[in-house]
Amino acid sequence: MRTFAGGVKAVQGVDLEVAEGEIYAFLGPNGAGKTTTVRMLTTLLKPTAGSATVAGFDVVKEPAKVRRAIGVALQEAALDPLMTGRELMQLQATLHGIPKAEARRRGDELIARVGLTNAADFLDEPTTGLDPASRAAIWDEVRKLNDEGTTVFLTTQYLEEADQLADRVGIIDEGFMAAEGTPRELKAQVGKPRLELTLAEGSSEVCQKVLDRFGEPLPPKDGVVVVALEQGAAGIAPIIRALDEAGIAVQDLHLVQPTLDDVFLEKTGRHLEGADAEEPQAEPQPEPA
């Protein structure tokens, strides 16, 4: 728990356990307590009640040991805009007490690993947000680190990122844990796959009556007829045959699987800020990822 001046309770009921070697995605709307939780786990903020251990060390009683056991990548990197990529690597190595020769070797190795060898000694907007291709490359690096044994606690504004990377997902809302589970488990909780049909010919009312025989009718949207299917793709062929017999011509159809955005909406009553944007929206405060 963390209470701020004036009795504001930023974190009230967060009970979670991240297994060794796991990728755990921690999601929540702005103001939900996500940043406060992460700051407590990284010893940047003391809890006012409760307890937490990271890598087996108590975050209040053994903060130095916690810090030696973890690495933190902030949402806003706070990089020196006048330093090159190689210089930044050397700075971080020095801060971690790594000998100079070893720092140079490991720095070169990491620069090569992210494909920046040719740009290591140049400045090129080092704090600019990542484009989709670079983001995919970072995902690969997160997976590699995890495969090598690193436990990852990830906060993100990209639900696709959580879906792609996370073994488990936790959602915090108004200081409490609203949901937790694997992406598959969470998506299964909020609904079945839905079939969306755009008609070329025929009545949408007649179409809806046909679809009612095969699944749960859902409200139409923008002229698209929608039905939830228990069996997913296996239920499409009988529907197409029945629509053809009823004289309904289909122009387009899509089978849409439940998404983490559906989960987020059901559990918190809102969409995740920035989830649909091309670039992530910054939160009011920097946040470890």
N, C-alpha and C positions, 0 to 999 in steps of 0.2 A: 504494500500500500504506500501511496505517496500523497500527502496532503500539503497544499501550499498555503501561503498567507491568506487569511480571510476564510479559512475552512474549506477551500476548494479541493475536492478529492479528484485528482487526475487519474489515479489508478486505485480501484477499490477491490476487485476480485479477480486477480489473474493467477491461475494455477496451471502451470504447464511444465512439461518435461521434454527436453530435446535429447534424443538418443545419440550416443557417440557414433559418428560417421553418417549422420543424417543431414539432409537439407530440409530445413524447416522455414516456411514462408509465413511471415507475420504481417497481417493485413488489418487495416482499419481506416475509417474516415478521419479527416483532420479533426483534432481535438478529442479523439477517442481514448488517448492514453498510450498510444503506440510509442511515440518518441520518449515519453517519460519512462516507460518500461525498459526500453533499450538503454537509456542512459543509466538506469539503476544497474542493469546487468553488466554494463561496461565500466562501472565504478565512477562514472561522471556525476552521479547524483545518489545521495544516500536515501534509502527507503525510510519512511517514518514508522512503519510497522511491517511485520512479516519477515520472511527470510528468503535468500536465494543463494545458490551456489553455481559457479561456472567452472568447469573442468575440475570439480571436486573442491574448490576453494570458496569460502564465504565472502560475498562481495563487500561486506562491512568489516569483518574481522581480518580478512586477508586480501585487501585490494591490490597490493603490489604483486602477489602471486597470480591473481586473476589477470592483471595486465600483461604479465610475462607469458601467460598461456594463450592469449588471444591476439587477433589482429582485427582492426576496425577500418572499414572504408566508409567515409562519410558521404552523405548525399551531395553536399557541397565540399569539394575536395580541399579547399583552402590552399591550393598550390601557389607557389611563388611564380607570377607570370613572367619573371625574368630568368628563370632557371630552365635549362634544357631537360629532356627526359632522363638523360644519363646522370645529370647533376642531382635531380630529384631522387633517383635510385640511391646515389651515394649518400645523400642526406639521410634518407630513411635507414640505411644500413648503419650509419654512424650513430643514429639515435638508439638503435638496437644493440650497439656495442659489438658489431661484427668487424673483425680485422679488415684492414684496407684491401689486401690482396683478395681475400675471400669476398669482400663486398663488390669489388670490380667484376670478379668471375660470376657471382650470382646476379649482379645487375645486368650484365651482358646476356646472361641466360634468360632472364625474365623479359628483357626488351625483345629478344629474338622470339620468345614464346608468343608474344602478342603482335608480332609482325611489324615492329617499329625500328628495326635495325638501321634502315636507311634514313630514318628521321630522328635518331637518338640524340644528335647534336644540334638539332634545329628547333626553333620555336614555331608552333603552329596551333594557336588557340588551344592550349592544353586543358582549359576548363570547359570547353564547349561540349554540349550534350552529344551523345553518340548517335550516329545514323543507324538504320536498321541492320546493315551488314556488320558494322562494328559491334552492335549489341548482340547479334548472334554469335560473334566470335568470343565475346565476353562470357556468354552462356556456356560455350564450349570449355572455356577456361575454368569456370565454376565447377563444371562436371569433372574436369580433370583433377582439380584440387580435391574434390570430394572422393574421387576414385583413389587418390593417394592417401586418404585417411582423414582429411580435414572435415570437421563438422561445420556446417554453414547455417547461420541464422540470418535470414534474408528479409528485409523490408523493401517493398516495391510498390510503385503506382501502376505497374503493368500486371493485370490479371493473367495475361498469356504467359508472362515470365514465371509467375507462381505455378501455373498449370504445367508448364514445360519442365521446370526444374525441381519442384518440391516433392519430397516424399510425403510430407504432411503439411497442412495449412492450419493456421490459427487465425481467427478473426476476433478482434477486440472492438467493443463499442461501448461508449460511455463508461469506460473504466472497468468493464467486465468482459470476460471471455464469452463471445456470442456463439461460437462454433469452433470445432476442431475435428480434423480427420484427414484422410487422404483426399486428393482432388476427386477421385472417382467416387468415394463414399459421400462426399459433400454434394456433388452434382446429382447423385442418385436420390438424395433426400428431397430435392426441390422439384422433381418432376420427371416425366418421361420424354423421350425424343418427340418432336412435333413436326408434322408434315405441313408445309406451307405451299398452297397452290394458287397460281394465277390462271384465270380462265381465258381461253380464246373465244369460246362460244358456250352459250347456255346460261341458265339462271344460277346465281350463287346460292339462292334459297334451296333449289333442287339439289345442288352440289352438297350443301351442308346436310341435307336429309340423308343423302347417300353415305357421307362420311360418318354420320352418327351411328351407323351400323358397325363401324370398324374401330372406333376409338372415342375418346372423350373430346367433345366439341369445345373449342376455345374461341374467345371473341375474335372476329375478323379484324384485320388491320390494313388500312389503305387499300381496300379492295381485294386483299389476299385472304383466302379461306384457310383456316387453321384447325388441325385436329391433333391431339396427343395420341401416340401409338405405343401400346404396351410392348410390342415386339420389334419396334424400330423398323429397320429397312425391310425385314421379312414381311411386313404388312403392306408394302407399297403395291406390289403386283395385283393382289385382289382388288384394291381400291381402284386402280386404273381400269381394270376390266369392268367393274361395276359402273364407273363413270361413263365409259364408252357405251355400255348397254343403255344408260339413261340419256344418251345424246349430249353429254357434257364433254367438250374438247378442252384439254389442258394445254395452256401455252408454256407454262414453266412450273417446276416444282422443286422444292428443297427440303431435305430432311435435316432438321436443325437439332443438334444435341444440346442438352443443358450445359451452361457455362458457369464458370466461377462468378461471373457478373450476376447471373441469376441467383446464385447462392448468396452473394454479398447483398443483393437487393432484398432478398427474403429475410436475411438475418439482421440487417441494419435499417431497412426501410429506405435505402438510397443507393445510388451507384457510387463506386469508388471514384473520387475526384481524379480527373486526368486519365481515366482508364481508356477512354476512346480517343484521346488526343494523339497527334503524331509525335509530340514530345511530352515528357513527363512534366507535371505541374509541381513547382517547388512548394514544399510545406513551409510554414512560418519559421521553423527552426531547422538547422541541419540535423540529419538523422543517420545513425550508423546503419549500414546495410549488411 
